[in-house]
Amino acid sequence: MATIPALSRTVYTLRDVAAEVAALPEIAAGWDTDSEDARIVFAMEWEEQMNRLTRVADARGELSSEEAAAYARVLDALRAHRGLAVRLGLAFPDALR
């Protein structure tokens, strides 16, 4: 079975996390009316995304300039929505603060 190169995994991770962060305002808007199951599923998916982003953070010194720029953009967006994440009780790793 072929493996995906590490750099491609980083690009996909950053793309996926960026999409999740961008969706956070819409998710937050419906949070109180969503079912408990839907909130639990989103919180679990969010935690997985934050775990993936933490792994990228741990490898910061190995990122290409393009990946480093994308990582910085994701962090900026994440920090901008930190208040929403906290209000919803979502995981927000210390390494990403």
Summary of the structure (lengths in Angstrom):
residues: 97
radius of gyration: 14.1
end to end distance: 37.1
largest distance: 43.6
contacts: 243
relative contact order: 0.18
helix: 78%
strand: 0%
